[in-house]
């Protein structure tokens, strides 16, 4: 991997992206399974997203695009849970 590609990469941002996506996809499972799996993963993704955002801002904004998508996934997951996703059949 070249130095410029390594400088643009933010592995924590990509981890937040994938964990947030997994939480969004698991959230609709009924009978509180989605609440536990999707909600738990979205909390982990939120922590990773904050860490990745701070790392990206320290590198003058490089590699924060996945954090933006992770934040969207997290918001959709929490919105879905507040509307009954993962709880009601």
N, C-alpha and C positions, 0 to 999 in steps of 0.2 A: 504494500500500500504506500502510495506516495505521501510526502509530508503535507501537501495541501489537502488530500483526502482525509488524513488523520486529523488535521486541524478542524475540518468541518464536522467530523463525526462526534456525536454526543450519545454514547451508549445508554446513559441513564434516561435520556429522552426517549430513545427507542424502547427501553423497558417499560416506561410509563405508557407509551403508545400501545404496546401489545397487551399489557396487563389491563389497561382501561378498556380496550376492545373486548378482551375476554370477559370482563365484568359486565359490559353492555350486552354481550351475547348470552350470558348465563342468567341475567336478571329476570327474564320472563318465566323461568321455571316456577311452577306453582308450589303451594304448600310450604312456604317459608324457605325452600331450598334456594330459590333465586335471591331471596333477601340476604341469606347468609353468604352464598357464594358470590353473587354479583355485587352486593354491598361491601363485602369484605375486600374483594379485589379492587373495587373502585376507591376504597380508602387507601389501600397500598399504592394504587396508581396516583392518587392525589399527593401522597408523600413523595413519591418518585418524581412527579412533575414539578413540585416545588424545588427539589434538589437540582433537577435538570435545568430548570429555569435560572436558578442562581449560577450554576456552572456556565450556562450559555451566555448569560449577561456579563459574566466575568471575562468571557472571550469575545466581547463586543457583539453579542447576538448571534454567534455562529451555532447552528444546530438546534435552534429552538422551535423549528416548524413542527416536529413530532409532538412537542409539548402542547402546542395549540390544539392539535387534533385530540390528544389525550384529554385535555380540558373539556373539549366538546363531548367526548365519550363519557367522561365523568358526570358532566351536567345532565346528559341524557339518561344515564343510569339513575342518578338521584331523582330526576324528574319522574322517571318511570316507577321508581319505588314509591314516591310520594303519591302517585296515582293508583297504587295497588299492585304494581308489578312484583312478582315473586311472592306475593302473599295470598292473593285470591286466585281461585281456579279460573 
